[in-house]
Amino acid sequence: MWKGNTAPIYSGMRLTLVKIYYFEEKDAPLYTRILCQLPGAFSAIIELGKAILVAQFSCSYEKHIMRQADTYDIEMPRRYYI
């Protein structure tokens, strides 16, 4: 369902890198949908049991996101891609 146009706002690449996160396991689609609602998330590809998120979260923000990930049934086979 189309919800409207959005304009992604990128921070300076010297301050915050755009990263690609890959999640697997049962809660990967749910957790990625939650992260897509946060400022800094640009795009996601979601399938059953796995998801990819493209985002530009600050380091301090990312720390809280990864801590929250421990409460879900997800795995990150690799840290993230830059």
trRosetta pair geometry for C-beta under 8 A, 3 or more apart (Angstrom, degrees):
i j d omega theta_ij theta_ji phi_ij phi_ji
8 42 4.9 31 -122 -123 141 101
9 39 8.0 -23 58 -165 112 98
10 13 7.7 -2 160 -58 117 77
10 18 7.3 -34 -136 -68 110 115
10 56 6.2 88 -138 8 70 169
11 15 5.4 -89 148 78 116 119
11 16 4.4 40 81 43 136 121
11 40 7.8 -9 -11 -115 114 95
11 56 5.8 -176 26 144 98 131
11 58 7.7 49 4 -73 171 87
12 15 4.5 76 72 9 96 106
12 16 7.1 100 69 28 56 75
13 16 7.4 -89 -128 71 27 49
13 17 6.5 51 -159 -107 72 53
13 18 7.3 -45 -114 -8 91 90
15 58 7.8 -35 146 -114 96 92
16 40 7.9 -77 151 -137 149 120
16 56 5.2 96 128 175 115 94
16 57 7.3 -147 -167 94 126 21
16 58 5.4 -74 -102 -96 129 61
16 59 7.7 -146 -113 -25 85 72
17 56 7.0 -152 104 -131 29 82
17 82 5.2 -23 164 -140 142 106
18 42 7.6 -9 -143 6 113 141
18 54 6.7 12 177 -178 102 90
18 55 7.3 178 -152 97 65 23
18 56 4.8 -43 -97 -80 65 98
18 82 7.5 115 78 -157 56 60
19 54 7.6 177 89 -148 40 49
19 55 6.2 -23 62 69 82 71
19 56 7.2 137 13 -96 73 44
19 57 7.4 -55 35 31 119 85
19 80 4.4 16 179 156 122 135
19 81 6.6 142 -165 71 67 46
19 82 5.8 -37 -106 -97 74 59
20 52 6.3 -7 -175 -172 97 101
20 53 7.2 159 -156 81 49 47
20 54 5.5 -19 -102 -99 75 72
20 80 6.3 154 71 -174 46 81
20 81 4.1 -18 57 61 104 104
20 82 7.8 -151 16 -65 81 15
21 32 8.0 -177 94 -108 113 95
21 35 7.8 -49 63 130 148 168
21 52 7.0 157 81 -157 52 50
21 53 4.5 -9 57 58 103 99
21 54 8.0 -169 20 -75 73 26
21 55 6.7 -7 1 25 114 110
21 76 6.9 -58 -166 -123 88 120
21 80 5.1 -37 -90 -115 67 101
21 81 8.0 -158 -64 24 27 75
22 50 7.4 -5 -175 -170 83 99
22 51 7.7 173 -151 89 46 45
22 52 5.4 -14 -102 -104 71 78
22 76 6.6 118 77 -146 65 74
22 77 6.5 -41 101 40 116 94
22 78 6.4 40 48 48 118 94
22 80 7.8 160 10 -119 73 52
22 81 7.5 51 -17 -8 106 107
23 28 3.8 169 121 -137 105 99
23 31 6.2 -139 -175 76 169 123
23 32 6.0 -160 38 -56 137 106
23 50 6.6 169 92 -151 59 52
23 51 5.0 -3 58 57 102 88
23 52 7.8 -173 22 -79 71 32
23 53 7.3 32 -4 -3 108 107
23 74 4.9 -23 -165 -167 112 123
23 75 7.1 136 -160 69 61 42
23 76 6.0 -43 -100 -87 61 73
24 28 5.6 -39 -141 -65 8 148
24 49 6.4 14 -162 156 68 79
24 50 4.9 -10 -108 -102 68 88
24 74 6.9 134 69 -162 39 68
24 75 4.9 -29 66 64 93 95
24 76 7.7 155 18 -91 81 26
24 77 6.2 44 3 -29 129 102
25 28 5.5 128 58 -34 60 102
25 49 6.5 -85 166 -158 5 76
25 50 8.0 88 11 -80 34 61
25 73 5.2 -131 143 139 125 79
25 74 4.9 -178 58 -120 117 37
25 75 5.0 104 -23 5 122 89
26 49 6.5 -24 -89 -112 34 75
26 73 4.6 7 54 100 106 127
26 74 7.8 -117 56 -75 57 58
27 30 4.9 -59 -162 48 72 116
27 31 5.3 69 139 -24 93 104
27 72 4.0 -142 111 180 150 105
27 73 4.4 119 0 55 111 74
27 74 5.1 -91 77 -51 94 90
28 31 6.1 -58 -139 40 26 106
28 32 6.2 24 162 -18 63 111
28 46 7.9 172 123 -140 87 83
28 49 6.2 58 36 175 125 28
28 50 5.3 -8 106 -115 159 23
28 51 4.6 175 150 12 98 99
28 74 5.0 124 -79 -122 68 104
28 75 8.0 -45 -73 39 111 59
29 32 5.9 -60 -146 39 27 110
29 33 6.4 29 157 -21 64 106
29 46 4.8 92 -129 -169 88 114
29 47 7.3 -131 -80 73 111 25
29 48 7.0 -33 -38 -114 137 31
29 49 7.5 -9 -23 -22 102 17
29 50 7.8 32 -54 58 79 20
29 51 5.3 145 -91 -53 49 128
30 33 5.8 -57 -152 34 29 111
30 34 6.6 29 152 -19 63 104
30 72 7.0 -163 85 -144 111 134
31 34 5.6 -52 -152 34 35 114
31 35 6.4 32 152 -17 66 105
31 51 7.6 180 69 51 82 142
31 69 6.5 71 -160 -120 147 79
31 72 4.9 141 -71 115 126 174
31 74 5.4 -50 13 -46 155 152
32 35 5.6 -53 -145 39 35 110
32 36 6.4 45 152 -30 65 101
32 44 5.2 141 165 -153 114 140
32 46 5.6 179 88 -95 139 107
32 51 3.7 -110 -26 131 159 154
32 52 7.8 52 -129 54 145 18
32 53 5.2 -161 -139 -61 97 114
33 36 5.6 -46 -149 24 32 118
33 37 7.5 36 152 -23 58 98
33 44 7.5 -171 -82 100 46 165
33 46 6.9 30 -58 -91 87 158
34 37 6.2 -57 -169 23 36 111
34 38 7.8 36 141 -25 63 101
35 38 5.6 -47 -163 17 48 117
35 41 5.5 143 142 -88 78 145
35 44 7.7 129 82 -81 100 136
35 53 5.6 1 99 -135 136 160
35 55 6.8 -78 157 -60 115 154
35 65 6.7 65 -113 -148 111 123
36 41 4.9 -152 -126 131 37 147
36 44 5.1 -76 -83 -11 121 139
36 53 7.0 -135 -70 -127 79 110
37 41 7.3 31 33 44 22 141
38 41 5.3 89 65 -10 79 115
38 55 7.7 31 81 -140 108 137
38 57 7.5 19 119 -96 133 110
38 65 7.8 -108 17 -95 174 121
40 55 5.2 59 132 -174 86 95
40 56 4.9 -127 -162 74 87 64
40 57 4.7 107 133 -82 150 58
40 58 7.5 -114 -102 -12 154 67
40 61 7.0 115 12 112 164 157
41 44 7.2 1 176 -44 114 106
41 53 6.3 -48 -141 -172 105 111
41 54 7.6 113 -162 83 60 51
41 55 4.3 -32 -105 -103 59 109
41 57 7.8 16 -61 -57 70 96
42 54 4.9 -54 65 102 104 98
42 55 6.2 176 9 -96 78 45
42 56 7.0 49 -26 -2 113 93
43 53 7.6 161 89 -156 50 46
43 54 4.4 11 56 44 91 116
44 51 6.2 1 -175 -179 107 108
44 52 6.6 165 -154 87 58 55
44 53 4.9 -12 -104 -104 94 68
44 54 7.1 -154 -72 19 47 71
45 51 6.7 172 88 -155 53 61
45 52 4.6 11 49 49 97 103
46 51 4.5 -2 -112 -114 69 107
46 52 8.0 -143 -68 33 45 58
47 50 5.3 1 65 64 99 84
47 51 6.8 -177 29 -79 60 59
57 61 4.6 -131 -177 95 98 116
57 62 4.5 129 109 -68 122 86
57 65 6.3 -22 -175 -6 169 149
58 61 4.4 88 55 10 83 108
58 62 6.7 -147 91 -11 39 88
59 62 5.6 -53 -143 34 29 114
59 63 6.8 41 154 -29 61 98
60 63 5.8 -43 -157 19 33 117
60 64 7.5 27 150 -10 59 100
61 64 6.1 -59 -164 35 38 107
61 65 6.5 37 144 -20 69 109
62 65 5.3 -54 -146 37 39 116
62 66 6.2 34 158 -17 71 105
63 66 6.2 -58 -148 38 26 105
63 67 6.5 27 153 -19 62 108
64 67 5.6 -53 -145 36 33 113
64 68 6.3 33 155 -18 65 106
65 68 5.9 -58 -151 37 29 110
65 69 6.6 40 147 -32 62 102
66 69 5.3 -40 -150 20 37 121
66 70 7.7 52 152 -29 57 88
67 70 6.2 -41 -173 10 39 114
68 71 6.0 -50 -172 23 52 111
68 72 7.7 34 141 -8 71 104
69 72 5.9 -65 -159 39 47 105
69 74 5.9 -80 -169 66 95 124
69 76 7.6 13 163 -27 154 115
76 79 6.6 63 134 -117 128 22
76 80 7.5 -30 -173 -61 135 67
78 81 7.1 46 110 -53 132 81
